[in-house]
Amino acid sequence: MTDAALSAARAERGYWQRNQQTLAPWLFLAPGILFFVFYVIYPVFQSFNLSLYEWDGLGAKEYVGMRNYEDLYWEFKDGDAFYTALKNNVLWLFLYLLAIPAGLFIALFLNQTVTGIRLYKSLFFFPFVISQVVVGLVFTWFYDPAFGGLNLLLGWFGMGPINVLGDEKYVTYGVIAAGLWPQTAYCMILYLTGLNGVNPEQIEAGRLDGAKGWRMLWHVVLPQLKPATFIAFVVTIIGALRSFDLISVMTGGGPYGSSRVLAYYMFEVALSEYGFRMGYGAAIAVVLFLIMLCFIAYFLWSMYREEKR
Amino acid sequence: MTRLKSMMLGALAGTTMLAGAALADGHGLKGDLKIFSDMSNPAPRAVMEGMVERFGEMHPDLNIELTVIDREAYKTQIRNFLTADAPDVANWYAANRMRPYVDANLFEDISDIWEGQLSEELASTKGAMTLDGKQWGVPYTYYQWGVYYRKDIYEELGLSEPTNWDEFKANCQAVLDSGKKCFTLGSKFLWTAAGWFDYLNMRTNGYQFHADLTAGKIEWTDERVKATFNNWKELVDMGAFIDDHTAYSWQESLPFMTNGDAAAILKGNFAVAPLREAGLDDSKLDFHQFPAINGDVELAEDAPTDTFHIPANAQNKDNARAFLKFVVSAENQTMINSGDALGQLPVNSKSSVDDDKFLKEGFAMLSANSPGGVAQFFDRDAPAEMAKVAMEGFQEFMVKPDELDRILAKLDRARERIYK
């Protein structure tokens, strides 16, 4: 082909041909972006807007400005429902993180070559596979004050029966413990895959330098597991903030509202049988969103920093 | 289908001649009838399907479409389908539970079919179906509440049915002394405790007080409310209720009674079926009315009523009206409330009550020994939001009876916000 023919062909190519490379990815992304904008971004702003209204979902909306937030503030000050929910959310955030070290140690324990290790691994992973509803039911029976396994166990040691899910002092810890069971399994799997990628030469070098046990773990193995730790941290924090199903199955927020978290409280006031204060629910959702935003911003920022390096 | 014909049919519906007459004359309804029902438990579902089948036989040209929705899910779905895709007939509950839909103009005013005969036959439940002086639906079943007790345990201890508060407490003390608990209770889902509040409150202050309190006209910090709670506190302080009731649903609380660890339960008649299944026959299980506490107030009972309504956006309202009249007809009421169907009380006074010990006692109690009035239930008489807050308060009170003042202050703050 001659030069003249080539330039003629280039001139004939339209806008589409010239920009195909840059446009194609956007076209492929377009449906996804469209749905994301319509079903995720737009509703976020809708919630913001709705939180300024009072609405039962049926009649007319009434603009009330910041009153829903004021009500939340007073509930917080009086130590009422919102305070309990917020406090429980904080408890969830911290205690749920126990899943990370627990998962790490199970992973280290299972990271060996013994006959049948695959079976043990899958057994440890099992709680993550079954539904949260099932986990909740199993633990509800386990905690049952009359015939539950826990009180049977305590009885052998001569300790009195405790009503875990019916006592405001224990109920949140009881539900978190149930949540830790599958979450630990999840972190374990993350670490198991991470351990596959640990460089044996570095272990060898560490051993030559006399590192053993905890020092080996802390200075040689853990730094190499950093990506796994990061992901485990992200999924656990998010899991803690969106805890809902276990509470719904195990206690329904009770007794007298002492095991509620923000997500469940929002559901209760806005969507449950006795609720339908849409604006108030939206205000709670906004608070939850802002809390999540802090964490998500931090995660995105640290990921961005990592990639730049 | 003209309006006139449907009225004529309606007039006939009260009589037992309806089925024969409609078939013989060939006057069937035409068109469609779309029904959404929450009768999803096995027995109610069979009843609903049976009613549709019989109504269909009477009107061969009518195309009936029945959708049965899970009873719990229905409570939230009704909000959507009443506005968006309304059926012609829908289930719901009586009294204040209708209020949101009546206020939002989503239920049809059906005072027209209540005129005359129906008002006489359904007199006992008319009040529960009336809001703002109009009727918004028809009832199809109701049931009594009361104390179901272990007859054998009472006999063993030489106790008889209490007729006043002192006997009630003395009985309880005797049961406690024998190493058992007086009452089983599962307050995990809150409303069971509201049954106790309703009875203690109506016995202490009477029916009108109950109505005013649930209507938000009385402060929760009122001395009379405190009197109710003080009576309750006597029972709580005695240790009358099983331990750890906050951890159980009402179904989970029944084994305490069937095992003989607790002597009685305050519950609706729906508790009879599971108790019988667990092995308590009529020689071991009996019923008594909650006794008087304050001699000056008339006895009043809780008798929750389940209902049918016509959504305001329905397409085939004439057909729907005919179906509602069919539902409340004496013959159909006898049939669907019999022991092998719903096992509850018919709403039509011309129906016959099934030959069942508890149904008979309940029917006699509600028709003859409830001069004060018939309440629906705390969470049906009070607005849903208030009910939720208050029932949490009841549960909290039962665990921490000494913090009554704080709990009542909280309830009153909620009252000020909810009833504006």
HADDOCK unambig.tbl for C-alpha pairs under 7 A between the chains (distance, minus, plus):
assign (segid A and resid 58 and name CA) (segid B and resid 104 and name CA) 6.55 0.50 0.50
assign (segid A and resid 59 and name CA) (segid B and resid 104 and name CA) 5.85 0.50 0.50
assign (segid A and resid 163 and name CA) (segid B and resid 244 and name CA) 6.19 0.50 0.50
assign (segid A and resid 165 and name CA) (segid B and resid 247 and name CA) 5.89 0.50 0.50
assign (segid A and resid 166 and name CA) (segid B and resid 244 and name CA) 6.37 0.50 0.50
assign (segid A and resid 166 and name CA) (segid B and resid 246 and name CA) 4.74 0.50 0.50
assign (segid A and resid 166 and name CA) (segid B and resid 247 and name CA) 4.47 0.50 0.50
assign (segid A and resid 254 and name CA) (segid B and resid 188 and name CA) 6.97 0.50 0.50
assign (segid A and resid 255 and name CA) (segid B and resid 188 and name CA) 6.70 0.50 0.50
assign (segid A and resid 255 and name CA) (segid B and resid 246 and name CA) 6.16 0.50 0.50
assign (segid A and resid 256 and name CA) (segid B and resid 392 and name CA) 4.64 0.50 0.50
assign (segid A and resid 256 and name CA) (segid B and resid 393 and name CA) 6.86 0.50 0.50
assign (segid A and resid 256 and name CA) (segid B and resid 395 and name CA) 6.24 0.50 0.50
assign (segid A and resid 256 and name CA) (segid B and resid 396 and name CA) 5.74 0.50 0.50
assign (segid A and resid 273 and name CA) (segid B and resid 75 and name CA) 6.20 0.50 0.50
assign (segid A and resid 273 and name CA) (segid B and resid 76 and name CA) 6.43 0.50 0.50
assign (segid A and resid 274 and name CA) (segid B and resid 384 and name CA) 4.60 0.50 0.50
assign (segid A and resid 274 and name CA) (segid B and resid 385 and name CA) 5.19 0.50 0.50
assign (segid A and resid 274 and name CA) (segid B and resid 388 and name CA) 5.95 0.50 0.50
assign (segid A and resid 275 and name CA) (segid B and resid 384 and name CA) 6.88 0.50 0.50
assign (segid A and resid 275 and name CA) (segid B and resid 385 and name CA) 5.81 0.50 0.50
